Amino acid sequence: MTRANPASPARCNRVRRHAGRALARGLAAAIAVIALAGCEDKNTFVAPPPPKVDVATPVQRPVTRYIESTGNTAPVKSVDLVARVQGFLQSIDYQDGTFVKQGTQLFTIEPETYRLKLEQAQAAEAGAQASLRQAEADYKRQAELVQRQAVSQATLDTSTSNRDNAQANLQQAQANTKLAEVNYGYTKVTAPFDGIVSAHMVSIGELVGVSSPTQLATIVAMDPIYVNFTVNEQDVLRIRAEAARRGMTPANLKEFPIQIGLQTDTGYPHQGHLDYVSPTLNQSTGTLAVRGLVPNQKRVLLPGYFVRVRVPFEQEKSALLVPDTALGSDQGGRYLLVVNGDNIVEQRKVQIGPVDNGLRVIENGLKPDDRVVIAGLLRVIPGQKIDPQVTKIEQPQASAK
């Protein structure tokens, strides 16, 4: 049986040194792990700051209420010029499409024939006057002879009959003369009023007025001009209520001004007043026919134009207005986002009115001191807390009136 040799002292010292270094390394690693565990960051959520949103109180100012509609212009007077006597057209005395004054000669229709007929009638009238004078003188002589019993009563009766016939013939001749004068006057077609004459519809030398009056042209009055439009039943009730509040009668409705704008106009530059209101409502359309009268000295408005019409009928002293961009809409209607005292966004249902000078009138649902979100609507939702940035609503430039 053999026995292992005991380890030498040098070898044991080497083992002790290696074990010491390993132990030192192990302790250092453990200490590092503990230190790193103490320095590790914790994964906690930090809420973002409330979004900054522009808010402003609504604008308060007087607002005029309008009834708005669309309509068409129409001439106050438009007449077809016709040939009322038969004859050949002798001359056309105007330029097509020109403005003429009342009484201006426009056409001449073979006047010589009718002048001769007038002279003929005048001659017949003169002969009838001579016959009447002779009959009256004979009547006076016969009346004196009857008083002296120089002739019979029958002779006086015959003289009286002759006088009466002569007087009737004179009246007939005078009527013929007047008729000939009228026909002779019809040979010259003149403008019945101031207006613009259309292009002529016949040519010189053409026979006109043969079986019926022949249309020669049309004359249209341009100043003033009518504007025809309709008002719905709801607006009619509003106007009547306002008129009753003012103590106005139906005759006073013509005092309401109207404002007109063409398709190319900015605003409503043409001013006029109401001229006619239909006494009945059209049941099929639920509208009332209304007509306005507008001065047109420069003849800017032509008959048949499509126009925008508005009628101011009420003045509100203090209305609330916001930009149209601040309004939202959903299935419940229109709404505004309003910030309460805790800076929490609330959805407020509102009733809107017309646009006045670029801002929308709010009829109901808004108070003067409410803070309305006017920008950044897509960044906020009802119930959210925000950082309100108070600003002012910019007033758009006044539109043309």
DRENFI-187996 format. One record per residue (C-alpha): residue in three letters; x, y, z. Coordinates in steps of 0.02 Angstrom, whole numbers, plus 50000, padded with zeros to 5 digits. Each point is the difference from the previous one (the first is absolute). Layout:
% residues N
ALAXYZ/...
END
This chain:
% residues 401
MET500005000050000/THR500705016749948/ARG499705017450076/ALA499895016449910/ASN501375012250026/PRO499535015350097/ALA499935016349902/SER501495010850003/PRO499905017150086/ALA500285009749835/ARG498574991249915/CYS498825003950144/ASN500465018549993/ARG499545000949815/VAL498314992050035/ARG499675012550138/ARG500405014849886/HIS498844993949859/ALA498604996950122/GLY500225017550073/ARG499925008149829/ALA498454990149951/LEU499155004950161/ALA500445018249970/ARG499304999349825/GLY498384992050061/LEU499735013150133/ALA500325014049876/ALA498754992749876/ALA498684998350136/ILE500295017850059/ALA499865006449817/VAL498384990749975/ILE499295007550159/ALA500605017449950/LEU499254998649826/ALA498374994150072/GLY499955015450109/CYS500355011949853/GLU498704992549878/ASP498615013049939/LYS498164996250039/ASN498774999349844/THR498635012350060/PHE498705010049885/VAL500115019150001/ALA498425008849930/PRO500305012949860/PRO499575018250035/PRO498265006349948/PRO499965005949819/LYS500025018649967/VAL498425005449912/ASP499425017349942/VAL498395005750083/ALA499045016349991/THR498375007550061/PRO498675003149865/VAL499895016949915/GLN498565011050057/ARG499345013249880/PRO498405006149915/VAL499384989149857/THR498745003449863/ARG498844985649961/TYR499694996749815/ILE498804990049895/GLU501064992849860/SER499364993349836/THR500384999049815/GLY499025008049859/ASN500005007149825/THR499935017449930/ALA498565005349888/PRO499595016049905/VAL498745012050073/LYS499345003149824/SER500244989749843/VAL498975003349843/ASP499954992049828/LEU500005013449866/VAL498764995049864/ALA499375006849835/ARG498195005350027/VAL499705005249819/GLN500314990949838/GLY501375005749886/PHE501794998349945/LEU501355003850129/GLN500815015849938/SER501415002850126/ILE500814993950160/ASP500495015450100/TYR501074993050142/GLN501534989150031/ASP499674982550067/GLY500264998550187/THR500145018650035/PHE499205009850142/VAL498635011949941/LYS498945013250086/GLN498124999950004/GLY499255006549837/THR501524995749892/GLN499464994549825/LEU500524982049967/PHE499094994249840/THR499075008149855/ILE498644990449907/GLU499505007149829/PRO499245016350065/GLU499475007449831/THR498454989349980/TYR499365004150174/ARG500415018549980/LEU498895000549845/LYS498614991050093/LEU500145012950137/GLU499875014349874/GLN498514991349921/ALA499144998850168/GLN500385018150039/ALA499245005349833/ALA498434989850035/GLU499875008350170/ALA500125017249921/GLY498604995449877/ALA498924993750142/GLN500275016450093/ALA499445009849845/SER498454989249980/LEU499575002650183/ARG500145018949984/GLN498875000049849/ALA498734988750086/GLU499995011150154/ALA499715015749895/ASP498574991649907/TYR499234994450164/LYS500035017850068/ARG499155006949843/GLN498644986850002/ALA499695003350185/GLU499725018649966/LEU498834996249853/VAL498974988250105/GLN499765013550131/ARG499335011549863/GLN498984985549931/ALA500875001749833/VAL500444981449991/SER499264984350071/GLN500604990950154/ALA500524985249891/THR501295010949913/LEU500755004650169/ASP500054981750052/THR500974995749843/SER501245014050034/THR500224994050179/SER500374982449940/ASN501285006349876/ARG500885009850137/ASP500084985050117/ASN500684988749861/ALA501335012949958/GLN500525000850182/ALA500124980950010/ASN501024999749839/LEU501205012550075/GLN500234989350155/GLN500354984949891/ALA501265009949898/GLN500865006050158/ALA500144982050064/ASN500734994649832/THR501285013950012/LYS500534994750174/LEU500144981849944/ALA501065005349851/GLU501105010250117/VAL500254984850113/ASN500444988749854/TYR501175013149931/GLY500845000950172/TYR500244981149998/THR501125001749848/LYS501335006750118/VAL500434987650138/THR500755009150150/ALA500724994650168/PRO498624999550132/PHE501275002550141/ASP501875001350033/GLY500854983449966/ILE501114989149893/VAL499314994049833/SER500404982649940/ALA500584995549824/HIS498695003349865/MET499014984849946/VAL499495006149826/SER500945007849855/ILE499725015849900/GLY498784997149857/GLU499114985750089/LEU498095000350005/VAL499405000850179/GLY498335000050090/VAL499124990149864/SER498844988450097/SER500555003650179/PRO501215011650090/THR501794996049949/GLN501335000650136/LEU501395012049952/ALA501104999750157/THR499935000250190/ILE500405014350118/VAL500504996650180/ALA500105012350145/MET501614997850100/ASP499865012550143/PRO499354995250124/ILE499934981149991/TYR498984986650090/VAL500764985950103/ASN498834985150022/PHE500354987450139/THR499114988950124/VAL500004998750191/ASN499644983950092/GLU498584998550124/GLN501115000350154/ASP500815016349947/VAL498295007449960/LEU499454996550179/ARG501595008050067/ILE499765015749894/ARG498185001650049/ALA500454998050183/GLU501345013449987/ALA498805011449906/ALA498694997650136/ARG501305003950134/ARG500415016349911/GLY498175004049975/MET500174999649810/THR498544997449882/PRO500074989649838/ALA500185016349905/ASN501585004050100/LEU500854984149939/LYS500575009949849/GLU501145009550118/PHE501104984650022/PRO501625002349901/ILE500704986149894/GLN501794996749949/ILE500504991949836/GLY501604991449944/LEU500484992349834/GLN500984983949985/THR501615009949973/ASP499665012850137/THR500784999850172/GLY498625003050125/TYR498415009049951/PRO500445016649916/HIS498295003749921/GLN498685007750113/GLY498125001149977/HIS498374997450094/LEU498524988050002/ASP498695004149870/TYR498724985950008/VAL499554985450113/SER498794986749941/PRO498404998950104/THR500034980950001/LEU501264986350032/ASN500354987149865/GLN499414983850081/SER500984988849881/THR501685008050043/GLY499635008050169/THR500725016649942/LEU499405017849981/ALA500355009849841/VAL500875016650034/ARG500615013749883/GLY501295013650028/LEU500365016049906/VAL501825004849972/PRO500685015949918/ASN501054995949847/GLN500635016449931/LYS501624992649935/ARG499054985049929/VAL501144987650089/LEU498524988550030/LEU499244992049846/PRO498314991349995/GLY500184981350030/TYR501545000850112/PHE500154987450142/VAL500275010050160/ARG500284997350185/VAL498745009250108/ARG499965004050185/VAL498745010250099/PRO500545007250170/PHE498524998750118/GLU500684999950179/GLN501435008150097/GLU500684989850147/LYS500985010850123/SER501154986550071/ALA500324983449914/LEU501334986850034/LEU501114995149854/VAL501414987449974/PRO501024994449848/ASP499214986549894/THR501584989550024/ALA499604998350186/LEU498394990549963/GLY499894981249992/SER498574988849949/ASP499364982850041/GLN498364990649991/GLY499305011250137/GLY500345015949904/ARG501295014050018/TYR501095002250153/LEU501435010150075/LEU501404994250114/VAL499985010650157/VAL501305000250141/ASN499295000550178/GLY500795007250158/ASP501074984450027/ASN500685001149822/ILE499014984749951/VAL499304999549823/GLU498094998749987/GLN498944997349845/ARG498625013149989/LYS498524997949881/VAL499585016549916/GLN498745007149879/ILE500835010049862/GLY499385015249906/PRO500585009249845/VAL501775005349956/ASP500285018450036/ASN501585008149935/GLY500964983649999/LEU499464993650172/ARG498604987950043/VAL498595005950113/ILE499624988050144/GLU498155000650043/ASN499944988450152/GLY501174989750108/LEU501415012550028/LYS500335013250134/PRO501045015949983/ASP501344994250123/ASP500224982549928/ARG501754995549943/VAL499824992049828/VAL501334989349917/ILE500335009149837/ALA501534990349938/GLY500694982450017/LEU498324991350012/LEU500774983749938/ARG501234999650147/VAL498685000450138/ILE498514989550050/PRO498595003250125/GLY500554995950178/GLN501835003649966/LYS500995012450102/ILE500935013049898/ASP501155014850022/PRO498925014349930/GLN500885013749904/VAL498845014950011/THR499905010349841/LYS498775011149907/ILE498904996149852/GLU500595010049851/GLN498675010649917/PRO499964997449810/GLN500025015449890/ALA498295007149963/SER499254993349839/ALA499275011349864/LYS498245005650041/
END
